Amino acid sequence: MRYALPFPRVPSSVRQAAAAFLSVSLASGAFAAPAPQADPVVKKAAPGESTRLSIAHDPLKCLSTDARALVDARVLPGKEMEQSFVFFRASGTEDFYYVVMRPRAPEDVVAELPRPLPGLTGIDYFVQALDRESHPKKTPDYAPPVTDKTVCRDERAVSPGVVGPAAPKPGLTIGLTRAGQAPVPSGFNKDDIAKVILVTGAVVALSVALASGTGAAAGAGTAAKVGAAAAVKTGGLSTGAIVGIGAGVAAVGVGVAVAASSGGGGDETPANRNPTIGSATVTPLYGAVPLQVTASATTSDPDNDPVTVTWNFGPATATGTNATFTYQTAGTFTVSVTATDGKGGTATNANVASVRVDPQGTPQFLGATASWSGDSDLDVRVAGPGGIDVATQPGGRRLPAACGTGNRTESVIYQGTGLPPGTYTLFVKHAATCTGSPSTIRFSYAAQATTGSKCAGLLDVSPAAEVQACTFTFP
């Protein structure tokens, strides 16, 4: 039977005293600066969780934008540990990055994180270690907030008071967890980063990675003979492990580690990149059975691969950047769209629109109004597809205000099933001056349909003029 040893929590006061001593020692030159470290060689993770290792870690309470956070941990037994990492990302983002932890004592490891940028509210991170057989062991995920330096008093930080007001030197080396990943983590200070570890294991200068545009591109022509390496396109990496870089990669098991190729022959094969979906629309969003809708999307592919667009309307699917579908049953349906490049790359918008379909014969409502005060008379008109006048259609009517005093409102109302779907325009005309001299009138307008508000606002209209208040789709 295997037992995990309990690790006592070091009191905050003890850590603060130790940090103060370290700060004074560094400032006075009591400790010699460490020799420059060689670029890390990142080990690959094997499937399955380690049963040999245990990790004790006191989570960060907070971070500030003025200092690099120090993440420390104790890994037991130390002789069984091969390598350790801190995986981190800005809260609310998808991709994790990592830094390789360095030994501070036989069983203690530590790593620095880049400084958060102002405006970042928090981060996600966890610690992971690999045993001698490369099986991973990880801590839970932690989510400390980013606060003002006067609020965040966490003593585990590289203080600007020790290293000076500029960014701490030397710069950090951070690792990417998928091909095509941005070299600089969103929400973190790029001035703290000197080098980037690609998913191939190659280490390049940050300037090279930025000039190449993405982490995937940065590897091209930079690391010779790094072996054949595919890329896993994955999101929340706390639930998968990237393994087997030397002969391709796959997401398996629990825990995360990025592997370096140990060599092999041949040049690196560029990894396939996902297509992207630009705009995606569905119209109309409401109507009665049978309701025909039109869906449109724009797509692109960074590798210039042909992209296939597939729409899921609920009851059925259709393909094409422009597609139509007719709903024959009532209900509310969510429309999604997926783009594929034929090489395994995909992109999905799971909620393009929600379409409401009423039973056949359900009346539709449309109302348009203009309200004003003064000695003038305004006329309201709603024009639909083909120039139809809504007020003259079966089910439509105009409620005139005519001349009068005080506040007045004129409306066009429609209730029925005969209006065609399409684009409608609300017009307001300064029809007459009731008394006195002609003058410009300011009015408020609004258009309302069964599906909700279509438009509203405030405009001016001159004597004898007609203005276009707004344009909207119906239903």
C-alpha atoms as one frame of an Amber mdcrd trajectory, in Angstrom:
protein
   0.000   0.000   0.000   1.300   3.453  -0.922   0.889   6.424   1.409   1.170
  10.112   0.612   3.156  12.100   3.154   1.465  15.210   4.587   3.326  18.455
   3.975   2.992  21.178   6.615   1.900  24.591   5.339   4.648  27.136   5.923
   3.255  30.122   7.865   3.007  33.358   5.894   5.149  35.188   8.458   8.008
  32.735   7.924   7.797  33.094   4.165   7.743  36.907   4.452  10.859  36.877
   6.653  12.643  34.586   4.224  11.654  36.773   1.289  12.907  39.896   3.088
  16.240  38.211   3.811  16.541  37.132   0.197  15.757  40.654  -1.046  18.449
  42.206   1.167  20.969  39.548   0.176  20.336  40.049  -3.531  20.500  43.827
  -3.243  23.803  43.659  -1.369  25.340  41.149  -3.734  25.640  38.492  -1.026
  24.681  35.838  -3.536  26.372  35.607  -6.885  24.105  35.886  -9.912  23.294
  32.487 -11.373  25.077  31.493 -14.534  23.004  31.756 -17.725  20.934  28.627
 -18.167  20.865  26.603 -21.341  17.647  26.378 -23.290  15.379  23.762 -21.710
  14.865  20.373 -23.310  11.263  19.503 -22.560  10.466  15.870 -21.874   7.434
  14.155 -23.304   4.581  12.878 -21.152   3.631   9.226 -21.189   0.008   8.085
 -20.966  -1.426   7.626 -17.492  -0.962   9.460 -14.193   2.135   9.006 -12.066
   1.689   6.863  -8.949   5.189   7.694  -7.718   5.012  11.450  -7.235   3.143
  13.749  -4.888   3.126  17.550  -5.123   2.763  20.014  -2.233   1.975  23.558
  -3.366   0.762  26.648  -1.509  -1.390  28.418  -4.147  -0.794  32.033  -5.094
  -3.238  34.357  -3.326  -3.010  37.079  -5.967  -0.784  38.669  -8.605   0.046
  42.287  -9.392   1.099  43.995 -12.598   4.316  45.237 -10.970   6.051  41.952
 -10.223   6.586  38.495 -11.601   4.856  35.871  -9.510   7.008  33.042  -8.145
   5.346  29.627  -8.202   7.042  27.102  -5.918   6.284  23.488  -5.098   7.724
  20.463  -3.330   7.777  17.229  -5.318   8.363  13.973  -3.461  10.318  11.829
  -3.780  12.716  14.215  -5.484  14.819  11.437  -6.945  11.783  10.212  -8.901
  11.085  13.599 -10.530  12.295  14.096 -14.094  10.919  17.575 -14.840   8.243
  20.010 -13.638   6.173  22.788 -15.203   3.733  25.589 -14.434   0.891  25.843
 -16.956  -0.885  29.215 -17.013  -3.288  31.381 -18.996  -5.380  34.532 -18.594
  -8.806  33.848 -17.114 -11.417  33.447 -19.814  -8.936  32.399 -22.519  -8.562
  28.934 -24.027  -4.891  28.164 -24.559  -2.452  27.295 -21.780   1.230  28.261
 -21.885   3.946  26.815 -19.656   7.284  27.571 -18.018   9.799  24.916 -16.995
  10.428  24.929 -13.242  14.016  24.943 -11.971  15.297  23.155  -8.850  15.785
  25.259  -5.743  16.539  22.371  -3.372  16.651  18.588  -3.815  12.861  18.378
  -3.677  11.810  22.008  -4.240  11.172  23.616  -7.637  10.294  27.179  -8.608
   9.345  29.179 -11.700   8.457  32.757 -12.538   5.394  33.863 -14.496   5.283
  36.923 -16.773   3.716  40.010 -15.228  -0.014  40.454 -15.889  -0.993  43.499
 -17.909  -3.290  46.179 -16.445  -6.897  45.202 -17.043  -6.367  41.461 -16.547
  -8.625  40.322 -13.705  -7.166  36.897 -12.981  -5.265  33.859 -14.231  -5.644
  30.072 -14.254  -2.645  27.875 -13.458  -1.555  24.469 -12.212   1.730  22.698
 -11.445   2.715  19.441 -13.108   5.672  17.101 -12.663   6.896  14.118 -14.674
   8.374  11.054 -13.009  11.359   9.098 -14.323   9.055   7.173 -16.653   7.507
  10.466 -17.862   4.111   9.835 -16.259   2.535  13.175 -15.248   1.281  14.255
 -11.826  -0.586  17.565 -11.485  -2.140  19.791  -8.879  -5.693  21.100  -9.048
  -6.326  24.203 -11.158  -5.999  27.513  -9.300  -7.502  30.910 -10.204  -5.866
  33.770  -8.246  -7.016  37.337  -9.008  -4.849  40.143 -10.377  -5.014  43.111
  -8.000  -3.274  46.394  -7.334   0.185  46.088  -5.805  -1.072  47.826  -2.673
  -3.651  45.059  -2.287  -1.614  42.049  -3.380   0.907  41.326  -0.648   1.898
  37.846  -1.790   5.575  37.579  -0.831   6.421  35.127  -3.625   7.324  37.667
  -6.278  10.398  39.016  -8.004  10.131  42.524  -6.614  10.925  45.493  -8.875
  12.645  46.953  -5.797  15.289  44.241  -6.060  15.846  44.149  -9.780  15.083
  47.773 -10.563  12.062  49.448 -12.169  12.564  47.774 -15.547  11.327  44.281
 -16.373  13.315  41.581 -14.511  16.224  40.101 -16.441  16.953  37.699 -17.950
  13.731  37.232 -19.859  11.626  34.134 -19.420  11.345  31.185 -21.769   7.715
  30.122 -22.206   6.325  27.088 -23.998   3.466  26.766 -26.468   0.939  23.943
 -26.224  -0.348  23.868 -29.798   0.738  24.833 -33.292  -0.441  28.248 -34.396
  -0.612  29.581 -30.838   0.240  33.267 -30.347   3.820  33.597 -29.042   2.785
  36.075 -26.310   0.079  34.953 -23.869  -2.957  37.205 -23.952  -3.003  39.498
 -20.913   0.698  39.123 -20.033   3.663  41.490 -20.435   5.751  40.530 -23.464
   8.716  42.487 -22.058   9.207  39.613 -19.601   9.564  37.026 -22.374  12.841
  36.358 -24.190  12.337  32.969 -25.846   9.559  30.624 -26.939   9.515  26.803
 -26.918   7.596  25.572 -29.948   5.509  22.405 -29.923   8.375  20.765 -31.809
  10.682  21.407 -28.852  12.699  24.001 -30.783  13.556  27.158 -28.804  13.476
  30.456 -30.704  13.828  34.103 -29.749  10.542  35.892 -29.123  11.388  38.355
 -31.894  11.624  35.459 -34.359   8.286  34.048 -33.220   6.598  37.448 -33.477
   8.083  38.142 -36.906   6.759  34.788 -38.117   3.273  35.618 -36.892   2.476
  32.432 -34.952   4.193  29.815 -32.868   3.766  27.320 -35.683   5.347  29.578
 -38.291   8.207  30.476 -35.994   9.565  26.951 -36.174   9.963  26.930 -39.932
  13.609  27.260 -40.887  14.656  27.872 -37.284  15.330  24.447 -35.795  16.984
  22.028 -38.193  16.438  18.297 -37.886  13.908  18.496 -35.074  12.121  15.399
 -36.322   8.661  14.916 -37.723   6.130  16.601 -35.450   2.397  16.928 -35.733
   0.378  19.317 -33.578  -2.584  18.818 -31.315  -5.153  21.577 -31.536  -6.583
  21.509 -28.053  -8.172  23.896 -25.631  -8.350  23.352 -21.884  -5.205  21.301
 -21.467  -5.779  20.399 -17.828  -7.721  17.366 -19.067  -5.382  16.007 -21.748
  -1.724  15.178 -22.263   0.327  15.881 -25.362   2.562  12.889 -25.949   4.846
  11.331 -28.525   6.123  14.412 -30.314   8.902  12.440 -31.981   6.399  10.353
 -33.930   3.272  12.497 -33.927   1.123  13.576 -31.003  -2.191  12.612 -29.473
  -4.301  13.864 -26.573  -4.594  11.195 -23.899  -4.837  10.644 -20.168  -4.788
  13.203 -17.390  -2.240  15.969 -16.995  -0.339  18.046 -19.495   3.211  18.051
 -20.778   4.677  19.209 -24.052   7.337  16.985 -25.550  10.509  17.787 -27.418
  11.567  15.760 -30.418  14.816  13.986 -29.770  15.818  14.162 -33.366  15.069
  11.985 -36.277  15.619  12.765 -39.877  13.998  15.183 -42.224  12.588  18.665
 -42.010   9.565  19.701 -40.010   6.230  19.248 -41.770   4.029  22.325 -41.226
   0.987  21.476 -39.138  -2.455  21.936 -40.615  -4.261  24.970 -39.231  -7.967
  25.376 -38.576 -10.161  27.424 -40.893 -11.979  30.414 -39.428 -15.581  31.581
 -39.647 -16.046  35.308 -40.147 -19.625  36.560 -40.285 -22.600  34.205 -40.056
 -26.242  35.296 -40.374 -29.705  33.776 -40.680 -32.827  35.655 -41.874 -35.657
  35.883 -41.061 -35.658  34.825 -37.422 -39.437  34.608 -37.039 -42.452  33.540
 -39.055 -45.196  30.974 -39.448 -45.076  27.560 -41.093 -43.866  27.179 -43.827
 -40.950  29.498 -43.033 -38.000  29.698 -45.431 -34.764  31.060 -43.970 -31.519
  32.014 -45.698 -28.139  31.444 -44.044 -24.888  33.122 -45.124 -21.324  32.829
 -43.838 -17.831  33.986 -44.726 -14.828  31.724 -44.109 -11.083  31.680 -44.630
  -8.251  29.179 -44.228  -4.680  30.164 -43.248  -3.300  27.337 -45.403  -5.515
  28.290 -48.383  -7.253  24.907 -48.215 -10.756  24.639 -49.739 -13.354  25.108
 -47.002 -16.671  23.251 -46.807 -19.455  24.991 -44.879 -22.179  22.873 -43.278
 -25.305  24.370 -41.677 -27.367  22.602 -39.034 -30.881  24.050 -39.010 -32.185
  21.574 -36.430 -34.444  19.299 -38.458 -31.896  19.016 -41.292 -28.508  20.169
 -42.595 -27.347  21.933 -45.754 -23.968  22.840 -47.243 -22.626  25.992 -48.850
 -21.634  29.470 -47.757 -25.186  30.444 -48.715 -27.953  27.961 -47.945 -31.735
  27.979 -47.581 -34.051  25.811 -45.531 -37.827  25.717 -45.074 -39.258  24.886
 -41.655 -42.410  22.782 -41.948 -43.059  22.389 -38.213 -43.495  24.940 -35.444
 -40.908  25.383 -32.715 -37.747  27.249 -31.774 -34.571  26.072 -33.489 -30.883
  26.877 -32.953 -28.860  27.216 -36.150 -25.143  26.335 -36.128 -22.439  26.339
 -38.787 -19.229  24.306 -39.159 -16.298  24.915 -41.516 -13.925  22.059 -42.442
 -10.781  22.054 -44.586 -10.708  18.347 -45.481  -7.493  17.812 -43.513  -8.920
  17.574 -40.021  -9.169  21.304 -39.366 -12.558  22.557 -38.192 -14.228  25.686
 -36.849 -17.743  25.901 -35.422 -20.194  28.638 -34.470 -22.644  26.665 -32.346
 -25.214  29.450 -31.972 -25.524  31.539 -35.106 -29.199  32.320 -34.505 -32.401
  31.158 -32.857 -35.342  30.826 -35.261 -38.909  30.931 -33.950 -41.506  29.210
 -36.134 -45.210  29.649 -35.283 -48.003  27.294 -36.380 -49.481  27.957 -39.794
 -52.032  30.770 -39.729 -50.606  32.522 -36.648 -51.173  36.276 -37.117 -48.121
  38.500 -37.324 -48.007  41.980 -35.802 -46.237  45.117 -37.005 -46.677  48.604
 -35.605 -44.889  51.857 -36.499 -45.453  55.202 -34.769 -44.313  58.831 -34.798
 -44.987  61.144 -31.835 -44.561  64.929 -31.666 -46.033  68.164 -30.364 -46.624
  71.450 -32.168 -48.785  72.981 -34.843 -47.906  70.570 -37.676 -49.351  67.315
 -38.989 -47.032  64.354 -39.712 -47.852  61.342 -41.867 -46.438  57.860 -41.155
 -45.818  55.348 -43.933 -44.267  51.845 -43.899 -43.058  50.471 -47.238 -42.242
  46.790 -47.754 -40.800  44.567 -50.509 -41.783  45.740 -53.969 -42.854  49.104
 -52.558 -46.045  47.814 -50.900 -47.767  50.182 -48.453 -48.376  48.197 -45.257
 -51.375  50.332 -44.281 -53.226  49.354 -47.471 -52.616  45.594 -47.152 -55.337
  43.268 -45.805 -54.955  43.502 -42.029 -53.234  46.902 -42.195 -54.527  50.357
 -41.272 -53.361  53.898 -40.512 -54.403  55.725 -37.337 -53.978  59.411 -38.272
 -53.341  62.199 -35.803 -54.335  65.131 -38.067 -54.105  68.703 -36.812 -54.595
  69.419 -33.161 -52.884  70.698 -30.040 -50.576  69.096 -27.527 -48.821  65.768
 -27.969 -49.959  63.635 -30.894 -49.125  60.207 -32.325 -49.784  58.723 -35.743
 -49.476  54.972 -36.310 -49.495  52.285 -38.966 -50.725  48.937 -37.620 -50.736
  45.517 -39.261 -52.070  42.197 -37.945 -52.402  39.239 -40.273 -50.576  36.566
 -42.213 -50.095  38.146 -45.620 -47.037  40.391 -45.306 -44.060  39.004 -47.235
 -40.755  38.638 -45.362 -38.059  41.111 -46.295 -36.854  44.671 -45.784 -39.245
  47.376 -44.574 -38.728  51.130 -44.218 -40.462  53.606 -41.910 -41.035  57.045
 -43.496 -42.305  60.205 -41.745 -43.536  63.228 -43.750 -44.172  66.823 -42.658
 -47.617  66.884 -44.292 -49.038  70.222 -43.226 -48.717  73.257 -40.987 -51.921
  73.593 -39.017 -51.478  77.147 -37.691 -48.790  79.774 -37.764 -45.648  79.650
 -39.855 -44.138  76.395 -41.150 -41.319  75.120 -38.941 -39.142  72.071 -38.494
 -40.661  69.445 -36.197 -38.753  67.056 -33.951 -40.410  63.664 -33.499 -39.734
  60.307 -31.899 -40.318  57.110 -33.846 -40.507  53.390 -33.142 -41.248  50.151
 -34.969 -42.398  47.043 -33.105 -43.098  43.505 -34.346 -44.098  40.209 -32.798
 -40.426  39.371 -32.372 -39.707  42.616 -30.482 -38.458  46.135 -31.134 -37.210
  46.814 -34.654 -35.975  50.389 -34.285 -36.491  53.614 -32.321 -35.024  57.099
 -32.285 -35.417  60.869 -32.569 -35.329  62.912 -35.810 -36.246  66.300 -37.332
 -38.368  66.843 -40.433 -38.691  70.096 -42.384 -41.967  71.427 -43.828 -43.154
  69.380 -46.859 -40.200  66.984 -46.506 -40.278  63.223 -45.943 -37.482  61.496
 -44.010 -36.488  57.847 -43.808 -36.605  57.094 -40.097 -35.284  53.508 -40.156
 -35.033  50.276 -42.141 -35.625  46.823 -40.649 -36.370  43.228 -41.576 -39.755
  41.601 -41.047 -40.800  39.338 -39.525
